[in-house]
Structure formats: structure tokens, C-alpha cells
Amino acid sequence: MSAVAFALVLTGVLLNAAAQLLLKAGTNAVGHFEFHLDNVLPVGLKLAFEPHILGGMACYAVSLVVWIMALSRVPVSIAYPMLSIGYVINAFVAYFWFGEALASQKLLGIGFIVVGVYLVAKS
């Protein structure tokens, strides 16, 4: 994989991970909600104008463009598994930013992901 292709894949993965984290921060800011016919508009507007959610949607939009560029250079059988790096990033960032648990079982699973991505990248 060339340096440009690797940079595109990594950028796409990081933008996708950032989008997830921003969406989570946005839902934390809005709070728990239920969609009912009588509150679709107020809740929808609250979500639509929450800055973190807007940032997450922007990250998704840019990541889509970057990902298409990456797929034009890297076989999908290599590029797609690289998205798993996002799970690893999100688990650790969620631990530090949102206080989410990072138990040994989860760490073991993350270890399997890292080994799997390494093996795919080396193939």
C-alpha cells in the first residue's frame, strides 16, 4: 500500500471514528429522549442544531469522500477491515472522555482486532 493510499485509509477511519464520538457527545448534550408523534419536531430541531451532532455529520460527509478516494487505490478486502481500527480508537477515547468501561474482556477483543488488522495489512 502506498503512503497516499495508507493516508487516505487512515484519514477515513479517523474521520469516521470522530463522527461517532461527536454524535455521542451530541446525544449526551441533548439527553435521553423518545420520539413520539407529538415531539418529533421539537426533538428533531434540538438534534439538528446540536453542534456536536452537526460536527459528526460533517465528519461523516468528509469521510465518505476520503473513503471513496481510498477505495480507488486499495482493494476493498484490505481497506474494509481497516475500519476496525475505529473500534479501537473509539473504545479508548470513550473511556477517557465519556467514562465508559474498558474491562479485560473488552481489551481482549480489542487485542484480537489489532492482530486481525495487522494480519490483513501484511497480506
PAGU-373399 format. One record per residue (C-alpha): x, y, z. Coordinates in nm, 2 decimals, always signed. Layout:
// residues N
X:Y:Z
...
***
This chain:
// residues 123
+0.00:+0.00:+0.00
+0.14:+0.34:-0.10
+0.18:+0.62:+0.15
-0.10:+0.81:-0.01
-0.33:+0.51:+0.00
-0.25:+0.45:+0.36
-0.30:+0.81:+0.45
-0.64:+0.81:+0.28
-0.75:+0.49:+0.46
-0.63:+0.62:+0.80
-0.79:+0.96:+0.74
-1.12:+0.79:+0.65
-1.10:+0.57:+0.96
-1.02:+0.87:+1.19
-1.30:+1.08:+1.05
-1.55:+0.80:+1.09
-1.43:+0.75:+1.45
-1.45:+1.12:+1.52
-1.81:+1.13:+1.37
-1.92:+0.86:+1.62
-1.76:+1.03:+1.91
-1.92:+1.37:+1.82
-2.26:+1.21:+1.78
-2.22:+1.05:+2.12
-2.12:+1.39:+2.27
-2.42:+1.54:+2.10
-2.66:+1.29:+2.24
-2.51:+1.34:+2.58
-2.57:+1.71:+2.55
-2.93:+1.66:+2.43
-3.01:+1.39:+2.69
-3.23:+1.08:+2.67
-3.53:+1.13:+2.45
-3.82:+0.93:+2.30
-3.96:+1.00:+1.96
-4.34:+1.04:+1.96
-4.56:+1.20:+1.71
-4.61:+1.50:+1.93
-4.24:+1.56:+1.99
-4.08:+1.48:+1.66
-4.04:+1.84:+1.56
-3.90:+1.97:+1.89
-3.66:+1.68:+1.94
-3.57:+1.68:+1.57
-3.48:+2.05:+1.58
-3.29:+2.00:+1.91
-3.08:+1.73:+1.74
-3.05:+1.91:+1.41
-2.89:+2.22:+1.57
-2.67:+2.05:+1.84
-2.31:+2.15:+1.74
-2.16:+1.81:+1.82
-2.41:+1.63:+1.60
-2.35:+1.88:+1.32
-1.98:+1.82:+1.36
-2.04:+1.44:+1.35
-2.24:+1.47:+1.03
-1.97:+1.69:+0.87
-1.71:+1.43:+0.96
-1.92:+1.16:+0.80
-1.96:+1.36:+0.49
-1.59:+1.43:+0.45
-1.51:+1.07:+0.55
-1.73:+0.94:+0.26
-1.53:+1.14:+0.01
-1.20:+1.04:+0.16
-1.31:+0.67:+0.17
-1.41:+0.67:-0.20
-1.07:+0.81:-0.28
-0.91:+0.53:-0.07
-1.12:+0.26:-0.23
-1.00:+0.38:-0.57
-0.64:+0.29:-0.46
-0.67:+0.00:-0.22
-0.85:-0.34:-0.26
-1.17:-0.35:-0.06
-1.05:-0.67:+0.10
-0.78:-0.47:+0.27
-0.95:-0.13:+0.31
-1.27:-0.25:+0.48
-1.10:-0.44:+0.76
-0.90:-0.13:+0.84
-1.23:+0.03:+0.95
-1.19:-0.19:+1.26
-0.92:+0.05:+1.38
-1.21:+0.29:+1.45
-1.35:+0.05:+1.71
-1.01:+0.05:+1.89
-0.99:+0.43:+1.88
-1.34:+0.48:+1.99
-1.31:+0.24:+2.29
-1.01:+0.42:+2.43
-1.15:+0.77:+2.36
-1.49:+0.68:+2.51
-1.30:+0.55:+2.82
-1.12:+0.88:+2.87
-1.39:+1.13:+2.75
-1.72:+0.96:+2.85
-1.60:+0.74:+3.14
-1.71:+0.42:+2.96
-1.59:+0.09:+3.10
-1.29:-0.08:+2.95
-1.30:-0.42:+3.11
-1.05:-0.70:+3.05
-1.29:-0.88:+2.81
-1.32:-0.57:+2.60
-0.95:-0.52:+2.60
-0.90:-0.88:+2.48
-1.15:-0.82:+2.20
-0.96:-0.50:+2.11
-0.64:-0.71:+2.10
-0.79:-0.95:+1.86
-0.90:-0.66:+1.64
-0.54:-0.52:+1.64
-0.39:-0.86:+1.55
-0.65:-0.91:+1.27
-0.59:-0.57:+1.12
-0.22:-0.63:+1.13
-0.25:-0.97:+0.96
-0.48:-0.82:+0.69
-0.24:-0.53:+0.63
+0.05:-0.76:+0.59
-0.13:-0.98:+0.33
***
